[in-house]
Amino acid sequence: MTQRLVVIGGDAAGGSAASQAKKRRSDLDVVMFERGRATSYSACGIPYWIGGAVASEQALVARTPDQHRAAGIDVRMHTEVVGIDLDRRTVRWRELDGGREGDEPFDDLVYATGSVPMRPPVPGIDAAGVYGVQVLDDGVALRAELDSGRVQRVVVVGGGYIGLELAEACRIRGFDVTVVDLSATPVGTFDPDIGEFIADAVRGEGIHLVLSDGVAAVEVGADGRVCAVVTASGRELPADLVVLGLGVRPDVRLAKEAGIPLGTSGGVAVDTRQRTQVEGVWAAGDCVESLHRLSGQRMVVALGTHANKQGRVAGINIGGGYATFPGVIGTAITKICDTEAARTGLSSREAERAGYSFVTAVVDSTTRAGYFPGSRPIRVKMIAERRSGRLLGAQIVGKQASAKRIDALAICIWNEMSVDEILSLDLSYAPPFSPVWDPVLIAARKAFDAVEADVR
């Protein structure tokens, strides 16, 4: 008897799970439901398409529905799953275009519903002209609004990664942009001293920052469209369009309704093989919780890198293989025009909350040998455990060719290396690429000195 796999969600996690399972079991009947306009696309690329760096919407799509179908996957586009019946082992679906409905039986189910933009519970937040951006359809709608000719003033609510990337996209296109954020510095996952560097870079691009202030209301004009944002401190910011950049929350509504258990973070609870606590039900992507390898906490991390890996793990296991997802360490990177920022591991605040005792080291250096043309400033911060010197976290901010150095430090954290070991790494050197002492090595040396001084 043919086994049937049903996948809810056709982007990174769902597409990877379906592809891996079908690849390993050619006799498996795979049905994938996707409510949007595309499968297997780069949501992270949406701000760059909106800003014009990416030429077309199609360039963001890694694998089309037809390509999935050619691999033997029955893809149902513009079709939403509206319910899951675990007793009957069926999902209830509805076509968004024609309204036709039906039930689809499953032996295995992959829950890969992704996430939804967070909306502050304030008056006017659902008015016309307020946009959250998470899926490709959201990006298409926002770009159409920006192209309409009726927008000049944009207010971005939230100064995290997505908020700043969208603010940059709007500024590049010539709009007057203001970012409102509750934190004292943008991207609150960075330590404040690094955040100040980011804030200066944002202001340098002509983007206005309203910090340590939240949104109290969205004012709506007589035409039903947004006309201003009012902050908690009473400031009124004129706006033709509002973009929500407050981050996302896991889309777990169907899971809750069906009785699929959630974890302490609010995401679907899964084990290292991406199995939920319901037999034959798997979950992956932005909707699930992951283990942070340093803090030991369960957390939801909405990144395409993890979604692809988790979907792959689920698909391998469904297909009869064996794979695990070992957790996360919080590596992330972004840019604001020519300023780059990246982090990995724990921030100072996160390390403190996790119960670590630590020292920190901050160095200012250059991306190339100081005498070489094109050398740009870079700041590296390291957080190391007291006594042991184990690297707990790192943050980098600087101009072009700075932030990808974070990957070397992510590898160090993943392998539980000490700053002394990092100091001795055989990193490459040539004047066009780094000073003779790379900024990573300088920071490790300074962190080692701090550990040594603390021991004495």
N, C-alpha and C positions, 0 to 999 in steps of 0.2 A: 504494500500500500504506500503511495507517495506521501511523503511528509511535506507539510506546508509551513513556511515561515512568513509571517506578516511583519512588516516594518512600518512603524508610524514615524514619518519624517524622512525626507529624501536628501538632506544636505550632508554635511561632513560625516557625522556619526552614523546616520541611517544608511547612507550610500556605501560607506566603508563596510558596515556589517553585512549588508546584502551582497556586496561584491565578493567578500571573502568567503561567506557561507556557500554561495553558488559556485565559486571557483573550486572549493574543496569537495562539494557534493553536487555533481552535475545533475543528479536525479531529484534534487530538492526543488520544490515548487515555491518560488519566492515572489511575494506581492508587496510592493512598496507604495505607500500612500504619501502624496505630497500636496499640500494645499496651495502652494505658491506657483510662481511662473517658471522656476528653474530647479534643477537638482545639482547637488555637488558643486556649489559655487563658493567663492571667497567672500564671506560677509566682512572680513577685515579690510577688503579692498574697496568697500563702498565709499568711504570718505574720499579716497583718491580718484574714484570715478566722478564723484560729484564735483571735485575740485579741478578736474580736467587732466590730471596726470595719467589716468588710464583712459584710453581712447573710446572704449565702448562697453556697454553692459555685458555683451557676449564674452568679452575678454576675461571676465571674472568667473566664467563657468568652466570647471575642470572636466566635467562629464555630463553630457546632455541626456535627457530622457531616452532619446533614440539609441544612444551608445549603451545605456544600461539595458535597454530592451534587446539590443544585439547580443548582449552577454547572457540573455535568458531570464532577465528580471522583468516581471509584469509591473510596469510603472503606471500608476493612476494619478495623473496630474489634475490640479484644481479640485482635488477631492479631500475632504476633511474627515478625519475619524472623530466621531462625536460621542462614542461610548465604548467601553470594554466590558465584556461579560466573562469573568474568569470561570464561572461554573460551566457555561456552555462552550467556552473556549472560542469566542467569536468577537469581532469588533464590528461596530455599527458605523457605516460611512455615509457621507452625503456629498453629492457633486455640487460644487459652488456655482457652476454655470447654469445647469438645468434643474437642480433641486432633486434629482433622482437619488433614492436611498437604497441601502441594502446591508446585508450582513456578510462578513467574510470569516470563515473558520480558520483556526490556526492550531498547529501543534506547538510551535515556538513563536514567541512574540518579542520583537525588539522595540522598546519604548525610547524614541529619539526625537522628542518634541522640541528640544532646544530651550530657548528662553524668550522672555518678553521684556520690553523696556519698562523700567520703573517710572511710575507717575506719582508725583507728590499729591497728597489728598488736599488740594487747595481749590477754591472757587475758580471756575473758568478753564480748568486744565484740559477739558475735553472740547474746547472751542475749535472752530475751523482755524487752521493756520498753526496748530500745535502738532509737532511731529516727533515721534519716537523712531529711531532707526535701528533695526535689528536684522530683518530679513531683506532680501533683494527687492521685494515689492515696496518696502518702506523707502528704500533708497530711490526707487523709480518715482515714487510720489513726491518725495522731497525735491528731487532734481527738477521735476516738472513745475513745482511751485517756484523754485528759484529762477526758472527760465520764463516765468509768466510775465515779467516786466512790472509786477506790482509790489515787488519786495526791494527794500533798500536797507532797512534796519533789522538785524537778526539778533535775538537774545538766545544764548545757549545756557541752559540750566544744567550745571554740573561741570566741574573742571577736571574730570578724570580723563582717561585715555581717549575714549570715544568723543567726549565733549570737546577736547582740545583739537582732535583730528578734524572734527566737523567744523569747528571755529576756523581753523586754518583753511579748510576748503572754501568756506564762505568768504573769508578775507581775500584769498587769492582771486576770487571772482569779483572783487571790488565792493562787497557789501560792508556796511558799518556793523561791526560785530562786538558784542559785549558778552562776557562769560560771568555767570553768577555761581558762587560756590560757598558752601558752609565752612569749608576749611580755611585756615589762614594762608595756605599756599596751595597751588594746583597739584593735582595727582597726590591725594593724601596718603597713598601707600609709600611714598618717598619720605625720608626724614626731612624736617623743615629746612635744614641748611641746603640740601639739594633742591628742595622745592622752591626756595628763593631764586636760585639760578634759573629754574624753569619759568618762574613768574617774570623775571627780567626779560627772558627770551620772548615770551608771549607778548609782553608790552612792546618790545622792540619791533614786532610785526604789525603794530598799530591796532592790536586787539585790546579792548578795555576789560579790566578785571575788577569785579566787585566781590571781594573776599570776606570771609567771616560773616556772611549774610545769606539768609535763605530766601526762598520765594514764598510770599504770603498769599498772593493771588495773581491770576491772569485776568486783566481787564478786557472786556469784549465790547466792540463798537456796535453801532446801530445795525450794521450789516451782518452781525453774527460772527465776525472775524476778530481775532486777537488784535489789540491795539497798544497794549502796554503790559509790562510785568511790574508788579509791586513787591518790593522786598520786605523782609521782616522788620528792617530798620525804618521803613517808610519811604524808601527811594522809589521813584516811578521812572521806569526805563521804557521809553517808546519802542514799540516793536511791530513790524509788519509780519514777522514770522518768529515762532519759538521752536527751538530744537531741544529735545530732552536728551541730555547726556549724563544722566544719573546712574548709569549702569543698568544691569538687567537682573531679573529674578528667574529662577527655573520655572519652566512651564510644566507644572505637576498637577494641573486640575484633573485631567483624565485619570491619572494614577490615584489620586486621593478618592475620587468618586468610585473607582473600581476596587479599592481596598489594597492597592500595592503600597507597602509600607515606605514611609519617608524616613530620612535620617535626621540627626540633630541640627544639621545645617539648613534643612528645608528642601534639599534635593532628594531624589529617589535613592534609597539605601541599596548599595551594591557591594559585592565582595570583590576580591582582586580579579576574578574572571568575568566581571560585569554581570553577574547573576543577581537578580533581586531575591527577595525572600519568598517569592511565589515560584513554584516549580515551572520551568519552561518559559519564564518571563525574564528578559534581559533588558538592560538600559545602558545608555551611553550618551556622552555629549554634555551640553550645557545644563541639562535637566538633572544630572546625577551629582552626588557628592563624591569627593576624592579625599584621600588621606594626604595630609601635609607631612612630609618625611622628617621635618625638623621639629615642628610644634606638636605633632601627634594628633592634631585636630582634624575633624572632618569639615570640609569646606567645598563650596561650589565655585568652580573656576570656569568662566565662559571664554574659552580660547579654542580656535580651530585646530591647533596642534594636538591638544588633548582629546578633542572630539574625534579626530581621525584615528588616533591611537586606540582609544577606547572602543570605537566601532570595529576596528580591525581585530581587537582582542575578542570581542563578542562573536564576530563572524567566524573566527578560527575555531572557537570552542563549539559553536553551533554546528560547524562543518566537521566535527569529529576530532579536531586537533586539541592542543593545549597551549594556552597563552595567559599571561597575567598583566595587569596594569599596576606598576609598582608605586604609584603616587606622584605627587607634584612637589616642587620647591618654590613656586611663585616667581618663575622667570617671566619677564615681560619687557617689551621695548616699544618706544614710540618716537615720533619726531614732530617738531614744530618748525616748519620751514627748514632752515639749515641747522637747527639745534636738535640734538638727539638725547634721549634719556632712556636708561634701562636699569633694571633691578633684578636681583635673584636672592633666594633665601629669605631671611627675616629682616625687617626693618628694626630699628632700635626699640620702637614701641612694641612690635610683635615679639621680639626676643624677650623683652621684660615680661610681657603677658604670659609667655610660655615658660617662665621661671628660670631663664638663663641669667647668669652673671657674666658680664662681657666688658670688653674695652672697644674703643673705636679709633679709627685713623682716617684722616682726610688729607689728600694731596692734590695740589694743582700742578699740572704738567702740560705737555704739548703732544699732539697726535703724531708728529714727526720730529726729527732732529730740529732743534730750534733754529738752526741756520738754513734749513732746507725750505725752498719756496712752498707756500701752501700750508705751513705748519699752523695748527689751530689749537686753542685752549681746550683742556679736558680736566675734569675733576673726578677723582675716584674715591669712594668711601668704602671702608671695610669694617665689618663687625665681627669680632673674634671672641670666642669663649675664654673667660679667665682661666689661667693655669694651663689648660690643654692647648690653647691657641687655635682650636678648631674654627675654621671659617664658618660663620653662621649666616652672613649676609653680605651683599655688596651692591653698591649703586654707582652708576656712571652718568655723567651729564657733560656734554661738550658739543663742539661743532662737528662737521662732517668727518666720517671715518673714526668715530669715537665709540659708539655704543655697542657695536657687535663684539667688543672685547668682553662683554658680560658673559658670553657663551663659555669662554675659558674658565671663568669663575664659577659658572653653574656646574661645570664638570668637576671642579674642585670640591664644591659643596656636596654634590651627589656622591662623591667618593670619600667624603669625610676627611678631607685633607686639612692640615694645619697651615697657618700662615708661614711657618718656617719652611714647610715643604714647598709651598707656592713660591717662596722667595728663591728657591733653588731650581725652579722649572727652566728647562732649556727652550725659551721662547725665541722666535726668530727676530733678527735685527738687520735692518738696513735703513739709512737715513730717510728714504722716501716713505717709510712705513712707521717708524717709531724712533724715539731717542734710544741711546745705547742702553739705558735703563728704561724699559717700557713702563708706562704709568701703573700697570698692574703690579709689576715687581717693586716699584717704589712704594706703592701703598702697602704691599705685603711686608716690605722691610719696616715701614713705620708701624704697622700693626704688630709685628714681631717685637719691636722695641717697646711698645706699650705693654705687651704681655710680659716681657722680661722685667720691666720696671715694676709691674704689679706683683711679681713673684718675690722680688727682693724685700 
